[in-house]
C-alpha cells in the first residue's frame, strides 16, 4: 500500500460513548462483509470480560478500505483505569477521532484521553455521537468541547477542529444536525473527514528500519506478537533485525511472520513499509516499548512515558482450610509467573515481592484495573487471596502526599443532599456545580482512598439513577483518616455446612452472605453485623428436635435472600484485617487469622 494512501486513526472517548459501535458501522459499511455474513455485535470487544461488562479493556487494531485508501483504526479503552493502553497506542496514530455523547457532553475521561492526544500533537476530528437521543443538545456539546480544548491549551490549528454528527447505533452521519438524514448506511462523512483532515504517515522507506511495539497479542501457533507502526524503513519475512530492549540492550532476531489487519482479523503479508500497522512474530519475549530496528544501524525510538500506578494490593497464596480444592494454580511461583506475563503486555501494572510474607504487592491505576486482572486470573484457574487496596503515598519535603481524583457526579436534584453529605465524610471538596433539566452536575476533588468502594453506596443513594466518573488529578496533602466500614461482621466459629434454620435466626442480627448448604470454615465471614463489633456465630446450629409438638415451633423457615457480592464489592468491603479468597468457583470473605471461641 502506498504511504500516501494510508491513514492511522485512534478512536478516543469517555467510557460508553459509542467507540466500539462506531467502529462496527465503519467496518460494515466499507463492504468488507458479505450481505449474508454473520457479524458479531461490538466486533472489536473480543474478550468475554469486555462483552459481559460492555467496556473496552485492551486496545485493539483493525482496518477497512475506503475507495483506494486503507484506514487503520485503533480502538482504545475509555476508562481511566486502562489509561496505560491509551498512552502507548497513540504513538501508532497520526490523528484521532474524539467521540462525545450528544447529551452528556465531555466527561472526565474525555479530558484524560484528549490530553494524551494533544501531548502527541495529533490533529483531532470531533464526532458528536448519539444524536438520535431525545435529549441531544449538539450545539451545547460543541461549545463544551471547544472549552475543553482551550482548557488543555490546544494550539490554534487544532482549536479549529472539524465536527461531524452521527448515530453509530442507527448507522448514519450528518455534517449539520439540522440536515435530513439520508438513511441508514451513510457513515461516509466520517471516512471523508479522516481522508481530508488526518495526514498520511511520515517517514522514509529508504531509512534504517524503526518499529516500536505498542501492544502485545498472542497466537497459539506463533506465541507472542508485537504490534506497532513502521516509522521508517521496510520489514520483510526472515529479515535479520535487531531489537532494542527497554534496558538499552540490543538483541538480534529474525522475523518469522508479518500480519496486516483486515477488519478485526489478521492477514499474513511478505513485507511492510512506512506507515503500516503490523503484528510481528519472531521474538519470544517481546514487550511493550521495544524497537525493531536495523541490525547494522540500530536506532531505538524513545520509550513511551507511562503515568505511575496509584493503588496497590497484596496477592498472596491461599492458606484457608479450603486451599487447593478448587484452583489449578495455587503456589506463589504460579502467581509470579502469571504476573510476569501480565506486566509484559500491561506497562501500567507493576509488582514486587513482599518482604514480610509470601506473596506480591501488585500496583495499578485503580480498583477496576486490579479487579479485572484478578477476574482474568481466576478464570484461568488461579487460586489466591487479596488484601484491601491501599493508595500509594509519596514523601516530599517531609510531607506525606496521597493521590486525588477529579470526581464528576450527575444526580437528580432530590438526591443531591445525600450525595454531598456522603462525599463530605469521604473528604471530597466541591469545585464546580451546575444544574440543567432537573439534573445537578457536581465536580469534586477527593482522595482516591475515599472512592474505594463508594460506587455501590452512590448507586444506592441515587436509586440507581446517578452517574459518577472519576479520573486521576494530582498528588496532594494527606486528607486525614477515612472510615471504610462502620459495621462489624459475623464470623463462623468452626468448620461446618450452613443450615437454613441457623441463618434464619442470624437474619435478625444483620445481612447474611451465605446460602444454606454452603461449606464454611472457621474464620470465614458469613454476614454483616448490624452493630460495630464483630460477632462470632454458628451458622450450622440446628433446631432442637423433640417428640412433643407445640404451637409455634413448626413454623416454616423464611429466609431473606442472601446479599450477592461481586468481586469489586468484596474488595471494597473488606477492612485491613480481612482478605478476599478468590478461586475459579468461589469468592469468599475471611478474617486474616482464625477466631477465638470462648469456653
C-alpha positions in Angstrom: 0.0 0.0 0.0 1.3 3.5 -0.9 2.3 5.6 2.0 0.0 8.5 0.9 -3.0 6.1 0.8 -2.7 5.1 4.5 -4.5 6.8 7.4 -3.8 5.7 11.0 -6.6 6.9 13.4 -7.1 6.3 17.1 -10.7 6.5 18.4 -10.8 8.1 21.9 -13.7 8.8 24.1 -15.2 8.5 27.6 -16.4 5.0 28.5 -19.8 4.1 26.9 -19.9 7.0 24.4 -20.0 4.5 21.5 -16.5 4.0 20.2 -16.8 0.2 19.5 -20.3 0.6 17.9 -18.9 3.3 15.6 -16.1 1.0 14.5 -18.6 -1.7 13.8 -20.6 0.6 11.5 -17.5 1.8 9.6 -16.4 -1.8 9.0 -19.9 -2.9 7.9 -20.4 0.0 5.5 -17.0 -0.4 3.9 -18.3 -3.5 2.1 -15.8 -5.9 3.7 -18.5 -8.3 4.8 -20.9 -10.4 2.5 -24.6 -9.5 2.8 -25.4 -12.9 4.3 -22.3 -13.0 6.6 -23.0 -13.2 10.3 -21.1 -10.4 12.0 -20.9 -10.1 15.8 -22.0 -7.0 17.7 -19.2 -4.9 19.1 -16.8 -6.7 16.8 -13.6 -5.3 18.5 -14.6 -6.3 22.0 -13.1 -9.7 21.7 -12.7 -11.0 25.3 -15.5 -12.5 27.4 -15.0 -9.8 30.1 -15.3 -7.0 27.6 -18.6 -8.4 26.2 -20.0 -9.1 29.7 -19.2 -5.6 31.0 -19.8 -3.7 27.8 -16.5 -1.8 28.1 -13.2 -1.9 26.1 -10.4 -3.1 28.4 -7.5 -3.6 25.9 -6.7 -1.5 22.9 -7.5 -3.2 19.5 -6.4 -2.8 15.9 -8.5 -3.1 12.8 -8.7 -1.6 9.3 -11.0 -1.1 6.4 -10.7 0.1 2.8 -12.4 3.3 1.7 -12.0 3.8 -2.0 -8.3 3.3 -2.7 -7.3 4.2 0.8 -6.6 1.9 3.8 -7.8 3.4 7.2 -6.2 1.7 10.2 -8.4 2.1 13.3 -7.1 1.8 16.9 -10.0 1.3 19.3 -8.9 2.5 22.8 -10.4 1.9 26.3 -12.5 4.8 27.6 -12.0 4.0 31.3 -9.2 5.9 33.0 -8.0 2.8 34.9 -6.8 1.5 31.5 -5.2 4.8 30.5 -1.8 3.0 30.1 -3.3 1.4 27.0 -4.2 4.9 25.6 -0.8 6.4 26.3 1.2 3.8 24.3 -1.1 3.2 21.3 -1.3 6.9 20.4 2.2 6.6 19.1 0.8 4.5 16.3 -1.8 7.1 15.3 -1.4 10.1 13.0 -4.7 11.6 14.1 -7.7 11.0 16.4 -11.5 10.8 16.4 -12.8 12.2 19.6 -16.3 10.8 20.3 -18.6 12.8 22.6 -22.1 11.9 23.7 -24.7 14.4 22.2 -26.5 14.6 25.6 -23.8 14.2 28.2 -21.1 16.3 26.6 -17.4 15.9 27.5 -16.8 13.8 30.7 -13.8 13.4 32.9 -12.2 10.7 30.9 -12.8 12.7 27.7 -10.5 15.2 29.3 -7.9 12.5 30.1 -7.7 10.9 26.6 -7.8 14.2 24.8 -4.9 15.5 26.9 -2.9 12.4 25.9 -3.8 13.1 22.2 -2.7 16.7 22.4 0.6 15.8 24.1 1.3 13.7 20.9 0.3 16.7 18.7 -2.4 14.7 16.9 -5.0 16.5 14.8 -8.5 15.8 16.2 -11.8 15.3 14.4 -14.8 15.7 16.9 -17.7 13.2 16.4 -20.8 14.1 18.3 -22.4 10.7 18.7 -25.9 9.5 19.8 -27.7 12.5 18.1 -30.8 10.3 17.9 -31.2 10.7 21.7 -34.4 12.7 22.5 -32.3 15.0 24.9 -29.5 15.5 22.4 -28.1 19.1 22.6 -25.4 19.3 19.8 -24.6 23.0 19.9 -24.1 23.0 23.7 -21.8 19.9 23.4 -19.7 21.5 20.6 -19.2 24.6 22.9 -18.2 22.4 25.8 -15.7 20.5 23.6 -14.2 23.9 22.5 -13.9 25.0 26.1 -12.1 21.7 26.9 -9.6 22.2 24.0 -8.9 25.8 25.4 -8.5 24.5 28.9 -5.9 22.0 27.6 -4.0 24.8 25.8 -4.6 23.3 22.4 -2.7 25.1 19.6 -4.7 27.3 17.2 -4.6 24.8 14.3 -6.2 22.1 16.5 -8.7 24.5 18.0 -10.3 24.9 14.6 -11.4 21.2 14.7 -13.9 19.7 12.2 -17.1 18.4 13.6 -19.3 15.5 12.3 -22.6 14.4 13.8 -23.5 10.7 14.0 -25.7 8.0 15.4 -23.4 4.9 15.4 -26.3 2.8 16.6 -28.6 3.8 13.7 -25.7 3.8 11.2 -25.8 7.4 9.8 -23.8 10.6 10.0 -24.5 14.3 9.2 -22.4 17.4 8.6 -25.1 19.5 10.3 -27.5 18.2 12.9 -30.4 20.1 11.2 -29.9 18.2 8.0 -32.3 15.5 6.9 -30.7 12.1 7.4 -30.0 10.3 4.2 -31.0 7.0 5.7 -29.0 4.2 7.4 -25.7 3.3 5.8 -24.3 6.8 5.4 -21.3 6.9 7.7 -19.2 8.1 4.7 -18.9 11.6 6.1 -16.6 10.3 8.9 -14.4 8.5 6.4 -14.3 11.6 4.2 -13.2 13.7 7.2 -10.5 11.2 8.0 -9.0 11.5 4.5 -9.3 15.3 4.4 -8.1 16.2 7.9 -5.7 13.4 9.1 -2.3 13.4 7.4 -0.7 10.3 5.8 2.1 8.8 7.9 5.5 10.5 7.6 8.8 8.6 7.3 11.2 7.3 4.7 11.1 3.8 3.3 14.8 4.1 2.5 15.9 4.9 6.1 17.0 2.3 8.6 14.1 0.3 10.0 12.3 1.6 13.1 9.1 0.0 14.5 8.2 0.4 18.2 5.9 -2.2 19.8 2.7 -0.5 21.2 0.7 -3.6 22.1 1.1 -7.3 22.5 -1.1 -10.1 21.1 -0.8 -13.8 21.4 -1.1 -16.6 18.8 -1.4 -20.2 19.9 0.8 -21.2 17.0 3.4 -18.4 16.9 3.5 -17.2 20.5 3.7 -13.5 21.3 3.2 -10.9 18.6 4.4 -7.4 18.8 2.1 -4.8 17.2 3.3 -1.4 16.1 3.6 1.1 13.3 6.6 1.1 10.9 8.0 4.6 11.4 10.9 4.3 8.9 12.3 1.7 6.6 10.8 -1.6 5.4 10.4 -5.0 7.0 10.1 -8.4 5.4 9.8 -12.1 6.4 13.1 -13.8 7.5 14.9 -10.4 7.5 17.6 -10.3 10.2 16.9 -7.4 12.6 17.9 -6.1 15.9 15.6 -5.4 18.9 16.4 -2.5 21.2 15.1 -3.6 24.6 13.7 -1.4 27.4 17.0 -1.7 29.3 19.0 -0.4 26.4 20.5 -3.8 25.3 20.4 -4.9 21.6 19.5 -8.4 20.6 19.5 -9.9 17.0 16.2 -11.5 15.9 14.7 -12.8 12.7 11.1 -12.0 11.8 9.1 -15.2 11.1 5.7 -13.8 10.2 4.2 -10.3 9.5 0.5 -9.7 9.7 -1.6 -6.9 8.4 -5.0 -6.0 10.0 -8.1 -6.6 7.8 -11.4 -5.8 9.6 -10.9 -7.3 13.1 -8.7 -10.1 11.8 -5.1 -10.6 10.6 -3.8 -11.4 7.2 -0.2 -12.7 6.5 1.9 -10.5 4.3 5.5 -10.7 3.0 6.7 -7.2 3.8 5.6 -3.9 5.4 6.7 -0.4 4.7 6.4 3.1 6.3 3.0 3.9 7.9 1.7 0.4 8.1 0.5 -1.1 11.4 1.5 -4.7 11.6 1.9 -7.6 14.0 5.3 -9.3 14.0 6.3 -12.8 15.2 9.8 -14.0 15.9 10.7 -12.7 19.3 9.5 -14.9 22.2 9.9 -12.3 25.0 8.7 -9.2 23.0 7.5 -6.5 25.4 5.8 -3.1 25.0 8.2 -0.3 24.2 10.9 -2.4 22.4 12.0 -1.1 19.0 12.6 -3.4 16.0 15.4 -1.8 14.1 18.2 -2.3 11.5 20.9 -4.8 12.6 23.7 -2.8 11.1 22.5 0.7 12.1 20.3 0.3 15.2 18.2 3.4 16.0 15.9 2.8 19.0 12.9 5.1 19.4 12.5 6.8 22.8 10.5 4.9 25.4 6.8 5.8 25.9 6.3 7.6 29.3 3.6 6.0 31.4 1.8 7.6 34.3 2.7 5.8 37.6 0.2 3.5 39.5 -1.9 4.9 42.3 -3.3 1.8 44.1 -1.7 -1.4 45.3 -3.0 -4.8 46.7 -1.2 -7.8 48.0 -1.7 -11.1 46.1 -0.9 -14.0 48.5 -1.2 -17.8 48.1 -4.4 -19.2 49.6 -3.9 -20.6 53.1 -7.5 -21.1 54.1 -8.8 -24.6 55.2 -10.2 -25.0 51.7 -6.9 -24.1 49.9 -6.2 -26.1 46.8 -9.7 -27.6 46.4 -10.9 -25.5 43.5 -7.9 -24.0 41.8 -5.4 -25.4 39.4 -2.5 -22.9 40.1 -2.1 -22.3 43.8 1.5 -21.6 44.7 3.5 -18.3 44.9 5.6 -19.5 41.9 2.4 -19.8 39.8 1.4 -16.3 40.8 4.8 -14.9 40.0 4.9 -16.4 36.5 1.4 -15.1 35.7 2.2 -11.6 37.0 5.4 -11.6 34.9 3.4 -12.4 31.8 0.9 -9.6 32.6 3.4 -6.8 33.0 5.0 -7.7 29.6 1.7 -6.6 28.0 0.4 -4.1 30.6 3.1 -1.5 31.3 0.8 0.4 33.7 1.0 -2.6 36.1 3.9 -3.2 38.5 4.6 -5.8 41.1 7.2 -6.7 43.7 7.8 -9.5 46.2 6.6 -8.8 49.8 9.4 -8.6 52.3 7.5 -9.7 55.4 5.4 -12.5 53.9 5.0 -14.8 51.0 3.2 -13.1 48.1 3.4 -10.0 45.9 2.5 -6.3 46.1 0.7 -5.5 42.8 0.2 -1.9 41.8 -2.1 -0.4 39.2 -4.2 2.6 38.1 -7.3 1.9 40.1 -9.8 -0.6 41.6 -11.1 -1.7 38.2 -7.7 -2.2 36.7 -6.7 -4.6 39.5 -10.1 -6.3 39.8 -10.1 -7.1 36.0 -6.7 -8.7 36.5 -8.0 -10.8 39.4 -11.0 -11.9 37.4 -8.9 -12.9 34.4 -6.6 -14.9 36.7 -9.4 -16.8 38.5 -11.0 -17.7 35.1 -7.6 -19.1 34.1 -7.6 -21.5 37.1 -5.7 -19.4 39.7 -6.5 -19.6 43.4 -5.1 -16.9 45.8 -6.1 -14.2 48.3 -6.0 -10.4 48.1 -5.9 -7.7 50.7 -7.8 -4.4 50.8 -6.5 -1.9 48.2 -4.1 0.7 49.6 -3.2 4.0 47.9 0.4 4.6 47.0 1.7 7.5 49.1 4.6 9.8 48.3 7.0 11.7 50.6 8.1 15.2 49.5 9.9 17.7 51.7 9.0 15.7 54.8 5.2 15.7 54.0 3.0 12.8 53.1 1.2 13.1 49.8 -1.7 11.0 48.5 -3.4 10.7 45.1 -6.5 12.8 44.5 -9.2 12.2 41.8 -11.5 14.6 40.0 -15.0 13.1 40.5 -17.9 14.2 38.4 -21.4 13.1 39.5 -24.7 13.7 37.7 -27.7 13.2 40.0 -31.4 14.2 40.3 -31.9 17.3 42.5 -33.7 15.2 45.2 -30.5 13.1 45.8 -28.1 16.0 45.8 -28.1 16.3 49.7 -27.4 12.6 50.3 -24.5 12.5 47.8 -22.9 15.7 49.1 -23.2 14.5 52.7 -21.6 11.2 52.0 -18.8 12.7 49.9 -18.1 15.3 52.6 -17.4 12.5 55.1 -15.0 11.0 52.5 -13.1 14.3 52.4 -14.5 15.4 49.0 -14.5 19.1 48.2 -16.9 20.6 45.7 -15.2 22.5 42.9 -18.0 23.1 40.4 -21.8 22.8 40.3 -24.3 23.3 37.5 -28.0 22.5 37.0 -30.0 21.7 33.9 -33.3 20.0 33.3 -33.6 18.9 37.0 -30.2 17.2 37.0 -27.3 18.5 39.0 -23.7 18.1 37.9 -21.1 18.4 40.7 -17.4 18.1 40.4 -15.4 17.1 43.5 -11.7 16.8 44.3 -11.5 13.8 46.5 -8.7 11.5 47.8 -8.5 8.2 45.9 -9.0 6.4 49.3 -12.4 8.0 49.6 -13.6 6.4 46.3 -12.7 2.8 47.2 -16.0 1.0 47.3 -18.0 4.2 47.0 -19.7 3.3 43.7 -22.2 0.8 45.3 -23.2 3.3 48.0 -23.6 6.0 45.4 -26.0 3.8 43.3 -28.0 3.0 46.5 -28.2 6.7 47.5 -29.4 7.7 44.0 -31.7 4.7 43.5 -29.6 3.6 40.6 -30.2 6.8 38.6 -26.9 8.7 39.2 -23.8 8.7 37.1 -20.3 9.0 38.6 -17.0 9.2 36.8 -13.5 10.0 38.1 -10.0 10.5 36.7 -6.6 10.9 38.4 -6.0 14.6 39.3 -2.7 15.0 41.2 -0.9 14.2 44.4 -1.9 16.4 47.3 -1.6 16.6 51.1 -2.8 13.7 53.3 -6.5 14.3 54.0 -6.8 12.5 57.3 -8.4 9.3 58.4 -11.4 8.0 56.3 -13.6 5.3 57.9 -14.2 2.4 55.5 -17.0 0.5 57.2 -18.8 1.2 60.4 -20.4 -2.2 60.8 -18.8 -5.4 62.1 -19.1 -8.8 60.5 -20.4 -12.2 61.5 -17.5 -14.7 61.6 -18.0 -18.5 61.6 -16.7 -20.1 64.8 -15.9 -23.6 63.3 -15.9 -25.5 60.0 -19.4 -26.6 59.1 -22.1 -26.6 56.5 -24.6 -23.7 56.7 -28.1 -24.6 57.9 -31.2 -22.7 56.9 -32.5 -22.7 60.5 -29.3 -21.1 61.8 -29.2 -18.5 59.0 -32.9 -17.7 59.7 -32.0 -16.8 63.3 -29.0 -14.8 62.3 -31.1 -12.6 60.0 -32.2 -10.5 62.9 -28.5 -9.6 63.6 -27.8 -8.2 60.1 -27.2 -9.1 56.5 -26.3 -12.7 55.5 -23.8 -13.5 52.8 -24.0 -17.4 52.9 -26.6 -19.7 51.3 -28.0 -22.9 53.1 -25.8 -25.8 52.2 -22.6 -23.7 51.7 -19.4 -25.3 53.1 -18.0 -22.8 55.7 -14.7 -22.8 57.6 -13.6 -21.2 60.9 -12.8 -17.5 60.4 -15.0 -17.2 57.2 -17.2 -14.1 57.1 -20.9 -15.2 56.7 -22.7 -11.9 57.2 -22.6 -8.2 58.3 -23.4 -7.4 61.9 -25.9 -4.5 62.4 -23.6 -3.2 65.2 -19.9 -2.1 65.0 -18.4 -5.1 66.8 -17.6 -8.4 65.1 -19.8 -11.3 66.1 -18.7 -15.0 66.3 -21.6 -17.1 65.1 -22.5 -20.7 64.4 -24.2 -21.0 61.0 -24.7 -24.8 61.5 -26.8 -24.6 64.7 -29.8 -26.9 64.0 -33.2 -26.9 65.5 -33.6 -28.9 68.8 -35.8 -31.9 68.0 -38.4 -33.3 70.4 -41.3 -35.8 70.2 -43.6 -33.2 71.8 -45.5 -31.0 69.4 -46.1 -27.4 70.4 -47.7 -24.5 68.7 -45.2 -22.1 67.0 -42.3 -24.5 66.9 -43.0 -25.9 63.5 -43.3 -22.6 61.7 -41.7 -22.5 58.2 -38.2 -21.1 58.0 -38.5 -18.0 55.7 -35.0 -16.8 54.6 -34.3 -13.4 53.1 -32.2 -13.9 50.0 -28.5 -13.5 50.9 -26.6 -10.5 49.7 -24.8 -11.4 46.4 -21.5 -9.5 46.2 -19.4 -9.2 43.1 -15.6 -9.3 43.2 -15.4 -5.5 43.2 -17.9 -5.3 46.0 -15.9 -7.8 48.1 -12.6 -5.9 47.5 -14.2 -2.6 48.5 -16.0 -4.2 51.6 -13.1 -5.7 53.5 -11.1 -4.0 56.2 -7.3 -4.2 56.7 -7.6 -7.4 58.9 -9.7 -9.2 56.3 -9.0 -11.0 53.0 -10.9 -11.9 49.8 -10.3 -15.6 48.9 -10.5 -15.9 45.1 -10.9 -19.3 43.4 -12.2 -20.3 39.9 -15.5 -21.4 41.6 -15.9 -19.1 44.6 -15.3 -15.7 46.1 -15.2 -15.8 49.9 -14.5 -13.2 52.6 -12.4 -14.2 55.7 -10.5 -12.9 58.6 -6.7 -12.9 58.2 -6.4 -15.1 61.4 -8.8 -17.6 62.9 -11.3 -16.6 65.6 -11.1 -17.3 69.2 -14.1 -19.1 70.7 -14.7 -18.7 74.4 -15.3 -21.6 76.7 
